[in-house]
Amino acid sequence: MWATLMKLDLASAGLALFLGLIILVLFEIFRINSSRGRTPPGPRPLPFVGSLPQFLKNPLEFVRSMPQYGEMSTLYLGRKPTIMLNTIQVTKEALVQNGSSFSGRPPIPLLNWITSGYGIIIVTFGHTWRQQRRFALHTLRNFGLGKKSLEERVTEESSYLLSEMLKSEGKPSDPQHAIHNAVSNIICSIVLGDRFDYDNEDFGYLLEIVKESVNSAGSLVGQVFNLFPIIKHFPGPHQKIYQNGEKVKNFFRKAIKAHRETLDPDSPRDYIDAYLLEIEKQKSNEDSTFHEDNMIQSTADLFMAGTDTTSTTIRWGLIYLAQYPNVQERCHEEIVRVLGYDRFPSMDDRDKLPYTNATVHEFQRFGNIVPTNLMHETTQATKLRGYDIPKGTQILTNLTAILSDKEHWKYPDTFNPDNFLDDNGQFLKPESFLPFSLGPRTCPGETLAKMELFVFITCLLQRIRFSWPPGVPWPDMNGIFGLVRSPDSYDIICQSRAS
């Protein structure tokens, strides 16, 4: 009899659980349908996970499909609606004309876990963000941002990069380490006051960690964590992402310790020195956000943002040069005609090198390394194109659609530098070119990135011919969709123009 009652109890419990689950799903469907009536149109979401399965199946194709719903569309990355801005016009209206309302940063569980909410990039819009960003911009300018002295550092680094690339001349080799090292050395010279040799194993390991972290944060593991952040208390692949973040921070903790021991208050050498002095200066200020944790994360933010985006753009660029040798030869001929083989390029040469400058910009447009921009959040209830948008709504900018809008680009779906040239062959930048975003959250390193891209790429085109290894298939041009869309690792053949 007891066994019979146990079976009945288990059956009742199972039935209650099943009915509860059905009610929960029906409630979620009702909630979603109610929400969809108040937001721009978009793909129908699934209960609890939203559009995430469709997104993860093919992220780039999913993003490309969003303009079919209009200039604004809605997707669900989980249970919350996210509004995507699909045209340059609505993006400008939101991020520029209503910048303060659209410049928040939503809490992204994985990134908040790694950064603890400190730094510049992920921190929410407000007092802390203003203080940290203002200080960063001011200090970066003091240490060369936008000045001739920094351009000279980029030019000097170009010579090291050329030598490194030609070490395997005529043989297929992976250019990633050399490019990553060269780009990171520029931000390191500002932040740490020093550069690192290309054979420095510790620094090479750090760069590998940074690359892995950027890819992992936007992967399936990262998205699952953002849906269920409670898993941070359990073992799994997400723990590797956190550990990598700690390794990056430990690198800068050691650097800060060394700087503190050798600090000369009358002669700050770099960003870390300036931050240490600012902490002392702000000690009596109750509103100060300058402390050790913010210093570590802000320094890491500048390093990662100043390394991965630019190096990834150059890596996409080398693939396009190998795919379009006629573009490569036309750039080389223009550069040699203006500069010869011996004089390194400078930013002053851009107007004399319109086709090369257009090619550099086309790398950024077609490379499309941040397909949806970093996520924004509304800081207050607002209105956009007739829709009432509550405070705390997540906002994405569809840079993929904007950078390939048929109304604004002559060749939207193919790699072609003519997208940036007028009828007279002179450089022309369309308004839809916004790889550095717009408004208050625009990339603080835009000036540096533009300088690095032009000088590094022009130097490479001047001295090296790039070709694809015979018989080797091209990489998947959709790339790896992480925080930055990067190409798979590949080998390329470098041949010195001098030989």
Secondary structure, 3 states (H helix, E strand, C coil): CHHHHHHHHHHHHHHHHHHHHHHHHHHHHHHHHHHHCCCCCCCCCECCCECHHHHHHCHHHHHHHHHHHCCEEEEEECCCEEEEECCHHHHHHHHHHCHHHCCECCCCHHHHHHHCCCCCCCCCCCHHHHHHHHHHHHHHHHCCCCCHHHHHHHHHHHHHHHHHHHHHCCCEECCHHHHHHHHHHHHHHHHCCCCCCCCCHHHHHHHHHHHHHHHHHCCHHHHHHHHCHHHHHCCCCHHHHHHHHHHHHHHHHHHHHHHHHCCCCCCCCCHHHHHHHHHHHCCCCCCCCCCHHHHHHHHHHHHHHCCHHHHHHHHHHHHHHHHCHHHHHHHHHHHHHHHCCCCCCCHHHHHHCHHHHHHHHHHHHHHCCCCCCCCEECCCCEEECCEEECCCCEEEECHHHHCCCCCCCCCCCCCCHHHHECCCCCECCCCCCCCCCCHHHCCCCHHHHHHHHHHHHHHHHHHEEEECCCCCCCCCCCCEECCCEECCCCCEEEEECCC
